[in-house]
Amino acid sequence: IAVNGSQVIFLTDKDLKIKKSIIATADGNTLSPRCLTKGGEKIYVTYYEGYLGEIDPSDDYSVKTVKVGANPDGVDYADGMLYTANSGGMNYPDYDNTVSVVDAGTFTVTSTIQVNTNPAKILAAPSHGQVYVTSFGNYEDIPAKLQSIDIATGTVTDLEIDSVSSAALGPDEKLYILCGGYDQMWNPLPGSVHVYGNGEFQQFTDATFPDAYSISVTNDGYVYVGCSDYTNTGDVYAITPSGTIHEKFDSQG
C-alpha cells in the first residue's frame, strides 16, 4: 500500500495486518510512492520525486531506483518492460507529456515516448500488444485523452472518447473507461462508464456517478466506481457484468 504523503509503503498480510514498512531514499531525500505494479518476482513503484523503484522481496524488500521523468504517476509491466506516466504534476502549468520505458532486466531507461499532456494511468494489455495511457491535459485548452502505445513499435494512437478521468482492465484485458473529468477547481464531475473492445467504444451502463473518481474491475467482470469530492466520505457503486447497479455502499473514507 503506497502512502504518498507519509513517504512509506506498507506490506500487509491478507487480513491487512502490517508486516513491514518500506521507505526509500535517493540523493539524500526520502521518496514519495505513488503507484505500484508487479513484474516477474519484483514489485515496481513510481516515486513522485522522479524515480521508478524496484522492490525485491527476495532481498528483504530492498529498493533500487532509476531516474525517469518528472513526477511519475501510473506504472505497468509488459513483456519485460516497464512504462511510467511522467505527469509533471508539480510543475503546473508546465506539465510533462512523456512515458519512460524501462528494461526490467537491466533496470535502465531504453526510450521516452511523447504522449498527451499530464499522463496519469498506465494499463498494459500485452495480449493485445498495447499499453493504454490516460492523461488529464491542462484542465483548460488541452483536453484529457485516452491513448494507446503499440508495444512493438512505440507508436502512439489517440482513441476517440471524451472526458476520460480513469480506466481499468477487466477480463481478457478489455478496457473499461470512466469519463467525467474535473472542473477548473479540481472538483470531480459526474461520470459514466464505457468499455473498449474490438476497436470500438460502447456505453457499459446507463447510470451516472456523482463525483466519479476511480474505477476497478474484478476478474469476473464486476465494475466498481469510487466517488469522492476529497472532503466528505464517498460512495462505491458495484455494477454487474451486464451493466446494472448491484449495490452502493459507504467507502468509509
Solvent accessible surface area in square Angstrom, and as a share of the most:
residue,aa,sasa,rsa
1,I,106,0.54
2,A,28,0.22
3,V,48,0.28
4,N,52,0.27
5,G,73,0.70
6,S,74,0.48
7,Q,61,0.27
8,V,11,0.06
9,I,8,0.04
10,F,57,0.24
11,L,57,0.28
12,T,32,0.19
13,D,52,0.27
14,K,205,0.87
15,D,128,0.66
16,L,130,0.65
17,K,132,0.56
18,I,96,0.49
19,K,123,0.52
20,K,63,0.27
21,S,58,0.38
22,I,12,0.06
23,I,108,0.55
24,A,6,0.04
25,T,87,0.51
26,A,15,0.11
27,D,124,0.64
28,G,80,0.77
29,N,88,0.45
30,T,51,0.30
31,L,1,0.01
32,S,13,0.08
33,P,1,0.01
34,R,81,0.29
35,C,47,0.28
36,L,68,0.34
37,T,21,0.12
38,K,126,0.53
39,G,4,0.04
40,G,44,0.43
41,E,142,0.63
42,K,57,0.24
43,I,50,0.25
44,Y,5,0.02
45,V,0,0.00
46,T,0,0.00
47,Y,3,0.01
48,Y,33,0.13
49,E,68,0.31
50,G,2,0.02
51,Y,24,0.09
52,L,0,0.00
53,G,0,0.00
54,E,10,0.05
55,I,4,0.02
56,D,30,0.15
57,P,50,0.32
58,S,104,0.67
59,D,83,0.43
60,D,107,0.55
61,Y,59,0.22
62,S,49,0.32
63,V,40,0.23
64,K,107,0.45
65,T,45,0.26
66,V,27,0.16
67,K,117,0.50
68,V,20,0.12
69,G,19,0.18
70,A,35,0.27
71,N,17,0.09
72,P,0,0.00
73,D,24,0.12
74,G,4,0.04
75,V,9,0.05
76,D,28,0.14
77,Y,63,0.24
78,A,1,0.01
79,D,101,0.52
80,G,26,0.25
81,M,46,0.20
82,L,0,0.00
83,Y,8,0.03
84,T,0,0.00
85,A,0,0.00
86,N,0,0.00
87,S,5,0.03
88,G,0,0.00
89,G,24,0.23
90,M,142,0.63
91,N,72,0.37
92,Y,135,0.51
93,P,92,0.58
94,D,107,0.56
95,Y,26,0.10
96,D,28,0.15
97,N,45,0.23
98,T,27,0.16
99,V,0,0.00
100,S,4,0.03
101,V,9,0.05
102,V,0,0.00
103,D,39,0.20
104,A,17,0.13
105,G,73,0.71
106,T,91,0.53
107,F,13,0.06
108,T,68,0.39
109,V,58,0.33
110,T,75,0.44
111,S,52,0.33
112,T,84,0.49
113,I,24,0.12
114,Q,129,0.57
115,V,10,0.06
116,N,16,0.08
117,T,24,0.14
118,N,8,0.04
119,P,0,0.00
120,A,11,0.08
121,K,69,0.29
122,I,6,0.03
123,L,25,0.12
124,A,8,0.06
125,A,0,0.00
126,P,53,0.33
127,S,89,0.58
128,H,93,0.41
129,G,26,0.25
130,Q,42,0.19
131,V,0,0.00
132,Y,11,0.04
133,V,0,0.00
134,T,3,0.02
135,S,1,0.00
136,F,46,0.19
137,G,0,0.00
138,N,24,0.12
139,Y,42,0.16
140,E,113,0.51
141,D,118,0.61
142,I,61,0.31
143,P,88,0.56
144,A,23,0.18
145,K,63,0.27
146,L,1,0.01
147,Q,11,0.05
148,S,10,0.06
149,I,1,0.00
150,D,40,0.21
151,I,40,0.20
152,A,95,0.74
153,T,101,0.59
154,G,25,0.24
155,T,79,0.46
156,V,45,0.26
157,T,68,0.39
158,D,60,0.31
159,L,23,0.11
160,E,144,0.65
161,I,27,0.14
162,D,118,0.61
163,S,55,0.36
164,V,1,0.00
165,S,7,0.05
166,S,8,0.05
167,A,0,0.00
168,A,11,0.08
169,L,42,0.21
170,G,14,0.13
171,P,47,0.30
172,D,128,0.66
173,E,42,0.19
174,K,87,0.37
175,L,1,0.01
176,Y,17,0.07
177,I,0,0.00
178,L,0,0.00
179,C,11,0.07
180,G,11,0.11
181,G,9,0.09
182,Y,34,0.13
183,D,52,0.27
184,Q,130,0.58
185,M,153,0.68
186,W,130,0.45
187,N,74,0.38
188,P,7,0.04
189,L,68,0.34
190,P,92,0.58
191,G,1,0.01
192,S,22,0.14
193,V,0,0.00
194,H,35,0.16
195,V,20,0.12
196,Y,33,0.13
197,G,23,0.23
198,N,163,0.83
199,G,61,0.59
200,E,94,0.42
201,F,55,0.23
202,Q,108,0.48
203,Q,101,0.45
204,F,29,0.12
205,T,8,0.04
206,D,131,0.68
207,A,29,0.22
208,T,92,0.54
209,F,1,0.00
210,P,72,0.46
211,D,50,0.26
212,A,1,0.01
213,Y,98,0.37
214,S,42,0.27
215,I,7,0.04
216,S,64,0.41
217,V,24,0.14
218,T,51,0.30
219,N,148,0.76
220,D,96,0.50
221,G,6,0.06
222,Y,64,0.24
223,V,0,0.00
224,Y,71,0.27
225,V,0,0.00
226,G,14,0.13
227,C,11,0.06
228,S,30,0.19
229,D,47,0.25
230,Y,121,0.46
231,T,117,0.68
232,N,97,0.50
233,T,91,0.53
234,G,9,0.09
235,D,48,0.25
236,V,26,0.15
237,Y,31,0.12
238,A,1,0.00
239,I,0,0.00
240,T,22,0.13
241,P,68,0.43
242,S,94,0.61
243,G,9,0.09
244,T,81,0.47
245,I,76,0.38
246,H,108,0.48
247,E,83,0.37
248,K,113,0.48
249,F,86,0.36
250,D,69,0.36
251,S,47,0.30
252,Q,148,0.66
253,G,65,0.63
